[in-house]
């Protein structure tokens, strides 16, 4: 009975010209967007590789120089484009691709793709995630809104009921017929993306397991939509009403809820303005040790403490350059200040994330979006992770330079120049994004909400269906 | 076997079917006559379980329809007045689908045999229903009923809109089914068809069964007279 209903529904879909056109459009859009994304991915990663090598070469070949000059000269931490950004570009466009690492300051990531675009960028880009998150649910609505209402309107439901089919079997037949085309599209996308990624350069971090999880996430999302559309169709008397209600659900789930969640989260857990943030950091920095200012109150206290510790009368008697030592202590103080303020930013970010998860009960879009970005390594958490890794590297880099300065010169000797080979001893910045297990653990609440949507919508569909 | 026991349906204060008692055995065709609103279609809907009775019970093959909604469908076939099928599917595909959900998966040749038996011309077997006339659709409906091999058959004005030839063929088919032991209840306005096809005739008015006849005991003019009297059409009563 389920098979009969499935075959009938699929035959009807296959013979419906509107369905063929809709499928064709979705497949063409997916093809174009994947092609554009793969070009971007290739181009960005080529730039990444070139910039990374060029910057390291510049660092290594800066010649003899005072280590603190080298610290101010600085270097860059570059963020690569991860393979699954081919499918979901997430916040990559807005998050910046490189961080300038220098003495005393923790800098924000810069050179975001969005910053290079005009105001027209507000219209958004044609990316696979746009098709997957917005257009395919719309396709589900268009394919399924009249699944039951057409039976009422054509009066075929009377004959169906008289044949004695159990309602759940009819629903399952229709469900399978609506879901299968979506499954085929998604499988094509995933297999296509996998083949492209397997054949691209920088394939090293691509994992089929991540792609498989992405597939599952989207499949769950589509199942929820299939269920919702069938629930609406089964409860509506007319196809026109069912279409309007299904479209309303699509609009609320995919457009209204995310924007409302964003506004609500921002209101409840606001980020400080850039000026406030900078002013607060400056204030805390000034209250502590300034590595550059020997007359600073904290610097004087440090000086007395070190003299006492080494049991000497003068800084010149110390076995290292106190200026460099003080600068390192200043760096450590600055690092603590940055850590404190970025921790606050992160707590606000986590607060906002909790709001999103809470509101995800209103829309399956939200957990799917977060999971998709997470698995693709294009979410804010990955960006935070990269930013923290860059800061950690900056702190180690400053310690390396200050220690070299302190160890190889005496107090007041600012003419010291480290030999060129010194720079090569500093390990290059390397960053590995979080692994799948960590990503899933971090997104456990999103997984729970999506599964709840899945089970809830299935239960509601099958428990409440009545043909009588 | 089709049975009703004091079957009653009431909507608010309005009684649309009042204590109907029917007992249609195997090899019987019971024709229910009556004007619009007499309660014929309500009776069929109650026997199908599409609506619940206010009181009384309906039975198919001895099973109570209210209690065994799905199971009673195994023994029941139904052809509505205006049979609607899937316009983008062919006659064979429609037959295969409806038989399939009724629990009988037919091969293409089996489907064609049933369509042939129902009187559909062969060149229409693989044509889409959207090109069919009402009569052709009814024949597909009959083939669905034939394929189900049901013990009871409910027909709601099945010959309405059919040309005389098709209507006659339909009558012959019902006789064949009757002879095979099927119990048939047919709601109709067509006195001639009722007399020609039925074994028993009941006349309904305002939800009540007013008269019952064995067809062999009444002529067509007598039936017409009885119908007009029952309907209280005094100006037509001779």
Interface residues (C-beta under 8 A of the other chain):
Chain A: X1 X3 X4 X5 X7 X8 X11 X12 X15 X16 X154 X155 X156 X158 X159 X160 X161 X162 X163 X164 X165 X166 X169 X170 X468
Chain B: X48 X49 X50 X69 X70 X71 X72 X73 X74 X76 X77 X78 X80 X82 X83 X84 X85 X86 X87 X88 X89 X93 X96 X97 X98 X100 X101 X102 X103 X105 X141 X144 X148 X154
